[in-house]
Amino acid sequence: MDELIVLVEKWATERRINTADSSKQMLKVVEEVGEVAAALARGDRASLCDGIGDVTVTLIILAMQNDMNLYESLIQAFSEINGRSGKMVNGVFVKSSDLKNG
C-alpha cells in the first residue's frame, strides 16, 4: 500500500495537483463518493471497486495538499475508533456517545 501511495503522490506532483486548491480536491472526493453510492445502488461490483479506488486516490491527494499523508490520517482515525463502543442501528454502527437514551 505504501508504494501505491507514493506512486499516486508522484502522479499528482507531476501534474501539479499537489499544490492546487484543496477545496477543489474535496469536490473531487465528493464526486467519487457519489459514484460509489451509484455503484452500490446498482449492484455494480466492478464500478464499486473502481469507485473505492478513485475515492482513495482523491483522499491521498487531498491529504498531500494539506501537508499530510493518508497513512498518518488512517493511523489517527484508527486510534480514535479502536476502543470505541456502540451498537448497530438500522444497519449502521452508532458510537455510544451518539446514542440517544430511551
MIROVEX-674296 format. One record per atom (N, C-alpha, C): residue number from 0; z negated, x negated, y. Coordinates in Angstrom, 3 decimals, padded with zeros to 6 digits. Each point is the difference from the previous one (the first is absolute). Example, Ala and Ser with C-alpha at 12.3 -4.5 7.8 and 13.67 -1.06 7.14 Angstrom:
2
<pt bavex="0" z="-007.800" x="-013.190" y="-005.690"/>
<pt bavex="0" z="000.000" x="000.890" y="001.190"/>
<pt bavex="0" z="000.000" x="-000.900" y="001.200"/>
<pt bavex="1" z="000.720" x="000.350" y="001.050"/>
<pt bavex="1" z="-000.060" x="-000.820" y="001.190"/>
<pt bavex="1" z="-000.730" x="000.770" y="001.090"/>
This chain:
102
<pt bavex="0" z="000.000" x="-000.830" y="-001.196"/>
<pt bavex="0" z="000.000" x="000.830" y="001.196"/>
<pt bavex="0" z="000.000" x="-000.875" y="001.261"/>
<pt bavex="1" z="-000.794" x="-001.071" y="-000.021"/>
<pt bavex="1" z="-000.046" x="-000.880" y="001.173"/>
<pt bavex="1" z="001.382" x="-000.535" y="000.358"/>
<pt bavex="2" z="000.780" x="-000.357" y="-001.017"/>
<pt bavex="2" z="001.340" x="-000.527" y="000.251"/>
<pt bavex="2" z="000.896" x="001.037" y="000.652"/>
<pt bavex="3" z="-000.104" x="001.241" y="-000.446"/>
<pt bavex="3" z="000.807" x="001.067" y="000.598"/>
<pt bavex="3" z="-000.397" x="000.258" y="001.446"/>
<pt bavex="4" z="-001.294" x="-000.055" y="000.277"/>
<pt bavex="4" z="-000.456" x="000.183" y="001.379"/>
<pt bavex="4" z="000.584" x="-001.093" y="000.892"/>
<pt bavex="5" z="-000.029" x="-001.226" y="-000.471"/>
<pt bavex="5" z="000.561" x="-001.121" y="000.761"/>
<pt bavex="5" z="001.496" x="000.210" y="000.225"/>
<pt bavex="6" z="000.711" x="000.480" y="-001.013"/>
<pt bavex="6" z="001.438" x="000.249" y="000.144"/>
<pt bavex="6" z="000.282" x="001.098" y="001.025"/>
<pt bavex="7" z="-000.809" x="001.056" y="-000.013"/>
<pt bavex="7" z="000.174" x="001.076" y="000.988"/>
<pt bavex="7" z="-000.296" x="-000.533" y="001.401"/>
<pt bavex="8" z="-001.059" x="-000.797" y="000.136"/>
<pt bavex="8" z="-000.329" x="-000.571" y="001.304"/>
<pt bavex="8" z="001.127" x="-000.923" y="000.492"/>
<pt bavex="9" z="000.574" x="-000.772" y="-000.892"/>
<pt bavex="9" z="001.120" x="-000.866" y="000.363"/>
<pt bavex="9" z="001.198" x="000.833" y="000.442"/>
<pt bavex="10" z="000.302" x="001.058" y="-000.758"/>
<pt bavex="10" z="001.106" x="000.894" y="000.322"/>
<pt bavex="10" z="-000.202" x="000.595" y="001.402"/>
<pt bavex="11" z="-001.223" x="000.462" y="000.273"/>
<pt bavex="11" z="-000.298" x="000.602" y="001.299"/>
<pt bavex="11" z="000.103" x="-001.016" y="001.134"/>
<pt bavex="12" z="-000.452" x="-001.204" y="-000.256"/>
<pt bavex="12" z="000.062" x="-001.059" y="001.005"/>
<pt bavex="12" z="001.442" x="-000.371" y="000.314"/>
<pt bavex="13" z="000.818" x="-000.124" y="-001.028"/>
<pt bavex="13" z="001.417" x="-000.331" y="000.207"/>
<pt bavex="13" z="000.710" x="001.040" y="000.856"/>
<pt bavex="14" z="-000.461" x="001.230" y="-000.050"/>
<pt bavex="14" z="000.602" x="001.088" y="000.765"/>
<pt bavex="14" z="-000.769" x="000.310" y="001.282"/>
<pt bavex="15" z="-001.018" x="-000.804" y="000.283"/>
<pt bavex="15" z="-000.852" x="000.139" y="001.181"/>
<pt bavex="15" z="-000.756" x="001.319" y="000.042"/>
<pt bavex="16" z="-000.171" x="000.620" y="-001.134"/>
<pt bavex="16" z="-000.784" x="001.240" y="-000.061"/>
<pt bavex="16" z="-001.478" x="-000.319" y="000.154"/>
<pt bavex="17" z="-000.390" x="-001.204" y="-000.374"/>
<pt bavex="17" z="-001.405" x="-000.403" y="000.057"/>
<pt bavex="17" z="-000.580" x="000.035" y="001.414"/>
<pt bavex="18" z="000.848" x="-000.076" y="001.013"/>
<pt bavex="18" z="-000.488" x="000.017" y="001.382"/>
<pt bavex="18" z="000.353" x="001.306" y="000.717"/>
<pt bavex="19" z="000.546" x="000.948" y="-000.717"/>
<pt bavex="19" z="000.375" x="001.282" y="000.606"/>
<pt bavex="19" z="-001.245" x="000.846" y="000.272"/>
<pt bavex="20" z="000.191" x="001.059" y="000.731"/>
<pt bavex="20" z="-001.069" x="000.939" y="000.357"/>
<pt bavex="20" z="-000.549" x="000.656" y="-001.263"/>
<pt bavex="21" z="-001.279" x="-000.202" y="-000.275"/>
<pt bavex="21" z="-000.573" x="000.535" y="-001.234"/>
<pt bavex="21" z="-000.099" x="001.526" y="000.001"/>
<pt bavex="22" z="000.020" x="000.621" y="001.181"/>
<pt bavex="22" z="000.006" x="001.469" y="000.007"/>
<pt bavex="22" z="001.317" x="000.524" y="-000.570"/>
<pt bavex="23" z="001.075" x="-000.731" y="000.225"/>
<pt bavex="23" z="001.294" x="000.377" y="-000.592"/>
<pt bavex="23" z="-000.031" x="-000.225" y="-001.506"/>
<pt bavex="24" z="-000.662" x="-001.048" y="-000.428"/>
<pt bavex="24" z="-000.123" x="-000.259" y="-001.433"/>
<pt bavex="24" z="-000.809" x="001.110" y="-000.672"/>
<pt bavex="25" z="-001.003" x="000.491" y="000.701"/>
<pt bavex="25" z="-000.795" x="001.098" y="-000.555"/>
<pt bavex="25" z="000.871" x="001.227" y="-000.227"/>
<pt bavex="26" z="000.965" x="000.235" y="000.873"/>
<pt bavex="26" z="000.941" x="001.102" y="-000.213"/>
<pt bavex="26" z="000.781" x="-000.204" y="-001.298"/>
<pt bavex="27" z="000.358" x="-001.249" y="-000.309"/>
<pt bavex="27" z="000.683" x="-000.304" y="-001.265"/>
<pt bavex="27" z="-000.914" x="000.281" y="-001.180"/>
<pt bavex="28" z="-001.273" x="-000.349" y="000.130"/>
<pt bavex="28" z="-000.965" x="000.287" y="-001.067"/>
<pt bavex="28" z="-000.025" x="001.496" y="-000.274"/>
<pt bavex="29" z="-000.120" x="000.792" y="001.053"/>
<pt bavex="29" z="-000.074" x="001.462" y="-000.151"/>
<pt bavex="29" z="001.294" x="000.544" y="-000.599"/>
<pt bavex="30" z="001.131" x="-000.521" y="000.440"/>
<pt bavex="30" z="001.287" x="000.415" y="-000.552"/>
<pt bavex="30" z="000.035" x="-000.237" y="-001.514"/>
<pt bavex="31" z="-000.425" x="-001.180" y="-000.415"/>
<pt bavex="31" z="000.021" x="-000.326" y="-001.426"/>
<pt bavex="31" z="-001.019" x="000.829" y="-000.786"/>
<pt bavex="32" z="-001.147" x="000.291" y="000.593"/>
<pt bavex="32" z="-000.988" x="000.866" y="-000.656"/>
<pt bavex="32" z="000.598" x="001.395" y="-000.198"/>
<pt bavex="33" z="000.773" x="000.461" y="000.971"/>
<pt bavex="33" z="000.686" x="001.281" y="-000.145"/>
<pt bavex="33" z="000.971" x="-000.003" y="-001.164"/>
<pt bavex="34" z="000.673" x="-001.120" y="-000.206"/>
<pt bavex="34" z="000.917" x="-000.101" y="-001.136"/>
<pt bavex="34" z="-000.761" x="000.012" y="-001.322"/>
<pt bavex="35" z="-001.187" x="-000.573" y="-000.020"/>
<pt bavex="35" z="-000.846" x="000.057" y="-001.198"/>
<pt bavex="35" z="-000.382" x="001.458" y="-000.279"/>
<pt bavex="36" z="-000.383" x="000.718" y="001.034"/>
<pt bavex="36" z="-000.364" x="001.413" y="-000.161"/>
<pt bavex="36" z="001.175" x="000.810" y="-000.522"/>
<pt bavex="37" z="001.185" x="-000.255" y="000.524"/>
<pt bavex="37" z="001.194" x="000.717" y="-000.458"/>
<pt bavex="37" z="000.286" x="-000.303" y="-001.466"/>
<pt bavex="38" z="-000.151" x="-001.249" y="-000.396"/>
<pt bavex="38" z="000.231" x="-000.374" y="-001.397"/>
<pt bavex="38" z="-000.996" x="000.691" y="-000.921"/>
<pt bavex="39" z="-001.254" x="000.078" y="000.417"/>
<pt bavex="39" z="-001.005" x="000.709" y="-000.791"/>
<pt bavex="39" z="000.336" x="001.484" y="-000.112"/>
<pt bavex="40" z="000.394" x="000.587" y="001.111"/>
<pt bavex="40" z="000.332" x="001.427" y="000.006"/>
<pt bavex="40" z="001.174" x="000.313" y="-000.914"/>
<pt bavex="41" z="000.907" x="-000.940" y="-000.128"/>
<pt bavex="41" z="001.195" x="000.202" y="-000.831"/>
<pt bavex="41" z="-000.166" x="-000.521" y="-001.423"/>
<pt bavex="42" z="-001.120" x="-000.641" y="-000.273"/>
<pt bavex="42" z="-000.205" x="-000.580" y="-001.312"/>
<pt bavex="42" z="000.980" x="-001.130" y="-000.297"/>
<pt bavex="43" z="000.404" x="-000.736" y="001.041"/>
<pt bavex="43" z="000.989" x="-001.067" y="-000.120"/>
<pt bavex="43" z="-000.712" x="-001.345" y="-000.128"/>
<pt bavex="44" z="-000.202" x="-000.425" y="-001.235"/>
<pt bavex="44" z="-000.767" x="-001.219" y="-000.279"/>
<pt bavex="44" z="000.655" x="-001.250" y="000.589"/>
<pt bavex="45" z="001.299" x="-000.130" y="-000.087"/>
<pt bavex="45" z="000.688" x="-001.184" y="000.531"/>
<pt bavex="45" z="-000.183" x="-000.096" y="001.512"/>
<pt bavex="46" z="000.162" x="001.126" y="000.687"/>
<pt bavex="46" z="-000.191" x="000.000" y="001.456"/>
<pt bavex="46" z="-001.460" x="-000.230" y="000.364"/>
<pt bavex="47" z="-000.905" x="000.486" y="-000.829"/>
<pt bavex="47" z="-001.430" x="-000.229" y="000.230"/>
<pt bavex="47" z="-000.308" x="-001.489" y="-000.075"/>
<pt bavex="48" z="000.506" x="-000.658" y="-001.022"/>
<pt bavex="48" z="-000.220" x="-001.435" y="-000.162"/>
<pt bavex="48" z="000.575" x="-000.763" y="001.195"/>
<pt bavex="49" z="001.218" x="000.323" y="000.392"/>
<pt bavex="49" z="000.634" x="-000.641" y="001.149"/>
<pt bavex="49" z="-000.801" x="000.263" y="001.271"/>
<pt bavex="50" z="-000.456" x="001.227" y="000.173"/>
<pt bavex="50" z="-000.751" x="000.367" y="001.198"/>
<pt bavex="50" z="-001.327" x="-000.724" y="000.105"/>
<pt bavex="51" z="-000.697" x="-000.118" y="-001.125"/>
<pt bavex="51" z="-001.274" x="-000.735" y="000.014"/>
<pt bavex="51" z="000.257" x="-001.453" y="000.379"/>
<pt bavex="52" z="001.065" x="-000.570" y="-000.533"/>
<pt bavex="52" z="000.368" x="-001.366" y="000.376"/>
<pt bavex="52" z="000.318" x="-000.111" y="001.472"/>
<pt bavex="53" z="000.757" x="000.968" y="000.525"/>
<pt bavex="53" z="000.350" x="-000.009" y="001.426"/>
<pt bavex="53" z="-001.244" x="000.127" y="000.883"/>
<pt bavex="54" z="-000.940" x="000.852" y="-000.402"/>
<pt bavex="54" z="-001.252" x="000.127" y="000.755"/>
<pt bavex="54" z="-000.732" x="-001.336" y="000.013"/>
<pt bavex="55" z="-000.035" x="-000.659" y="-001.144"/>
<pt bavex="55" z="-000.679" x="-001.290" y="-000.095"/>
<pt bavex="55" z="000.646" x="-001.025" y="000.927"/>
<pt bavex="56" z="001.329" x="-000.053" y="000.002"/>
<pt bavex="56" z="000.712" x="-000.931" y="000.891"/>
<pt bavex="56" z="-000.345" x="000.291" y="001.455"/>
<pt bavex="57" z="000.025" x="001.262" y="000.387"/>
<pt bavex="57" z="-000.280" x="000.326" y="001.402"/>
<pt bavex="57" z="-001.439" x="-000.331" y="000.370"/>
<pt bavex="58" z="-000.924" x="000.150" y="-000.940"/>
<pt bavex="58" z="-001.400" x="-000.351" y="000.273"/>
<pt bavex="58" z="-000.199" x="-001.508" y="000.088"/>
<pt bavex="59" z="000.704" x="-000.750" y="-000.836"/>
<pt bavex="59" z="-000.061" x="-001.463" y="000.088"/>
<pt bavex="59" z="000.427" x="-000.442" y="001.394"/>
<pt bavex="60" z="001.083" x="000.581" y="000.481"/>
<pt bavex="60" z="000.518" x="-000.372" y="001.323"/>
<pt bavex="60" z="-000.945" x="000.458" y="001.104"/>
<pt bavex="61" z="-000.553" x="001.198" y="-000.114"/>
<pt bavex="61" z="-000.951" x="000.500" y="000.999"/>
<pt bavex="61" z="-001.219" x="-000.917" y="000.081"/>
<pt bavex="62" z="-000.512" x="-000.392" y="-001.140"/>
<pt bavex="62" z="-001.136" x="-000.929" y="-000.009"/>
<pt bavex="62" z="000.389" x="-001.317" y="000.666"/>
<pt bavex="63" z="001.162" x="-000.500" y="-000.355"/>
<pt bavex="63" z="000.493" x="-001.267" y="000.546"/>
<pt bavex="63" z="000.118" x="000.064" y="001.532"/>
<pt bavex="64" z="000.495" x="001.110" y="000.502"/>
<pt bavex="64" z="000.165" x="000.161" y="001.446"/>
<pt bavex="64" z="-001.342" x="-000.010" y="000.738"/>
<pt bavex="65" z="-001.060" x="000.255" y="-000.746"/>
<pt bavex="65" z="-001.336" x="000.057" y="000.598"/>
<pt bavex="65" z="-000.884" x="-001.159" y="-000.459"/>
<pt bavex="66" z="000.651" x="-001.097" y="-000.378"/>
<pt bavex="66" z="-000.693" x="-001.222" y="-000.430"/>
<pt bavex="66" z="-000.975" x="000.242" y="-001.149"/>
<pt bavex="67" z="000.446" x="000.815" y="-000.937"/>
<pt bavex="67" z="-000.754" x="000.281" y="-001.218"/>
<pt bavex="67" z="000.941" x="-000.188" y="-001.171"/>
<pt bavex="68" z="-000.546" x="000.158" y="-001.201"/>
<pt bavex="68" z="000.904" x="000.050" y="-001.145"/>
<pt bavex="68" z="-000.471" x="001.080" y="-000.959"/>
<pt bavex="69" z="000.908" x="000.476" y="-000.806"/>
<pt bavex="69" z="-000.281" x="001.117" y="-000.886"/>
<pt bavex="69" z="-001.140" x="-000.319" y="-000.956"/>
<pt bavex="70" z="-000.028" x="-001.205" y="-000.519"/>
<pt bavex="70" z="-001.033" x="-000.382" y="-000.964"/>
<pt bavex="70" z="-001.390" x="000.097" y="000.621"/>
<pt bavex="71" z="-000.173" x="-000.542" y="001.203"/>
<pt bavex="71" z="-001.294" x="000.069" y="000.680"/>
<pt bavex="71" z="-000.392" x="001.445" y="000.284"/>
<pt bavex="72" z="000.970" x="000.816" y="000.395"/>
<pt bavex="72" z="-000.269" x="001.411" y="000.278"/>
<pt bavex="72" z="-000.433" x="000.728" y="-001.265"/>
<pt bavex="73" z="000.644" x="-000.320" y="-001.105"/>
<pt bavex="73" z="-000.347" x="000.626" y="-001.274"/>
<pt bavex="73" z="-001.397" x="-000.412" y="-000.449"/>
<pt bavex="74" z="-000.343" x="-001.263" y="000.172"/>
<pt bavex="74" z="-001.344" x="-000.466" y="-000.345"/>
<pt bavex="74" z="-001.039" x="000.754" y="000.822"/>
<pt bavex="75" z="000.243" x="000.142" y="001.296"/>
<pt bavex="75" z="-000.948" x="000.705" y="000.863"/>
<pt bavex="75" z="-000.143" x="001.457" y="-000.424"/>
<pt bavex="76" z="001.119" x="000.664" y="-000.264"/>
<pt bavex="76" z="-000.048" x="001.405" y="-000.406"/>
<pt bavex="76" z="-000.733" x="000.165" y="-001.328"/>
<pt bavex="77" z="000.283" x="-000.891" y="-000.948"/>
<pt bavex="77" z="-000.657" x="000.119" y="-001.301"/>
<pt bavex="77" z="-001.497" x="-000.237" y="000.123"/>
<pt bavex="78" z="-000.401" x="-000.926" y="000.847"/>
<pt bavex="78" z="-001.438" x="-000.249" y="000.159"/>
<pt bavex="78" z="-000.701" x="001.240" y="000.562"/>
<pt bavex="79" z="000.718" x="000.791" y="000.795"/>
<pt bavex="79" z="-000.573" x="001.225" y="000.546"/>
<pt bavex="79" z="-000.078" x="001.118" y="-001.038"/>
<pt bavex="80" z="000.994" x="000.091" y="-000.881"/>
<pt bavex="80" z="000.025" x="001.115" y="-000.956"/>
<pt bavex="80" z="-000.655" x="-000.332" y="-001.334"/>
<pt bavex="81" z="-000.227" x="-001.266" y="-000.277"/>
<pt bavex="81" z="-000.464" x="-000.431" y="-001.310"/>
<pt bavex="81" z="-001.234" x="000.759" y="-000.483"/>
<pt bavex="82" z="-000.982" x="000.163" y="000.832"/>
<pt bavex="82" z="-001.215" x="000.688" y="-000.409"/>
<pt bavex="82" z="-000.075" x="001.443" y="000.468"/>
<pt bavex="83" z="001.114" x="000.501" y="000.485"/>
<pt bavex="83" z="000.012" x="001.352" y="000.577"/>
<pt bavex="83" z="-000.185" x="001.054" y="-001.083"/>
<pt bavex="84" z="-000.804" x="000.990" y="000.323"/>
<pt bavex="84" z="-000.166" x="001.135" y="-000.905"/>
<pt bavex="84" z="000.641" x="001.225" y="000.635"/>
<pt bavex="85" z="000.220" x="000.994" y="-000.827"/>
<pt bavex="85" z="000.608" x="001.237" y="000.461"/>
<pt bavex="85" z="000.409" x="000.829" y="-001.192"/>
<pt bavex="86" z="000.890" x="000.945" y="000.246"/>
<pt bavex="86" z="000.473" x="000.811" y="-001.114"/>
<pt bavex="86" z="001.401" x="000.515" y="000.293"/>
<pt bavex="87" z="000.652" x="000.442" y="-001.064"/>
<pt bavex="87" z="001.326" x="000.585" y="000.120"/>
<pt bavex="87" z="-000.134" x="001.434" y="000.508"/>
<pt bavex="88" z="000.767" x="000.336" y="001.016"/>
<pt bavex="88" z="000.038" x="001.351" y="000.548"/>
<pt bavex="88" z="001.466" x="000.396" y="000.098"/>
<pt bavex="89" z="000.393" x="000.986" y="-000.784"/>
<pt bavex="89" z="001.391" x="000.455" y="-000.022"/>
<pt bavex="89" z="000.983" x="-001.151" y="-000.217"/>
<pt bavex="90" z="-000.363" x="-000.916" y="-000.894"/>
<pt bavex="90" z="000.876" x="-001.097" y="-000.353"/>
<pt bavex="90" z="-000.020" x="-001.184" y="000.957"/>
<pt bavex="91" z="-000.927" x="000.002" y="000.959"/>
<pt bavex="91" z="-000.106" x="-001.078" y="000.980"/>
<pt bavex="91" z="-001.417" x="-000.566" y="-000.043"/>
<pt bavex="92" z="-000.127" x="-001.338" y="-000.059"/>
<pt bavex="92" z="-001.323" x="-000.622" y="000.041"/>
<pt bavex="92" z="-000.538" x="000.084" y="001.416"/>
<pt bavex="93" z="-001.193" x="000.578" y="000.136"/>
<pt bavex="93" z="-000.652" x="000.124" y="001.301"/>
<pt bavex="93" z="-001.282" x="-000.826" y="-000.056"/>
<pt bavex="94" z="-000.145" x="-000.947" y="000.927"/>
<pt bavex="94" z="-001.191" x="-000.840" y="-000.008"/>
<pt bavex="94" z="-001.219" x="000.840" y="000.359"/>
<pt bavex="95" z="-001.146" x="-000.430" y="-000.508"/>
<pt bavex="95" z="-001.256" x="000.751" y="000.156"/>
<pt bavex="95" z="-000.295" x="000.342" y="001.457"/>
<pt bavex="96" z="000.224" x="-000.933" y="000.893"/>
<pt bavex="96" z="-000.343" x="000.243" y="001.410"/>
<pt bavex="96" z="000.886" x="001.082" y="000.635"/>
<pt bavex="97" z="001.133" x="000.313" y="-000.626"/>
<pt bavex="97" z="000.882" x="001.042" y="000.530"/>
<pt bavex="97" z="-000.191" x="001.347" y="-000.691"/>
<pt bavex="98" z="-000.829" x="000.036" y="-001.038"/>
<pt bavex="98" z="-000.229" x="001.259" y="-000.696"/>
<pt bavex="98" z="-000.934" x="000.869" y="000.840"/>
<pt bavex="99" z="000.318" x="001.273" y="000.107"/>
<pt bavex="99" z="-000.836" x="000.937" y="000.741"/>
<pt bavex="99" z="-001.061" x="000.552" y="-000.939"/>
<pt bavex="100" z="-001.208" x="000.103" y="000.501"/>
<pt bavex="100" z="-001.076" x="000.588" y="-000.806"/>
<pt bavex="100" z="000.214" x="001.495" y="-000.132"/>
<pt bavex="101" z="-000.276" x="000.496" y="-001.203"/>
<pt bavex="101" z="000.097" x="001.444" y="-000.200"/>
<pt bavex="101" z="001.172" x="000.408" y="-000.673"/>
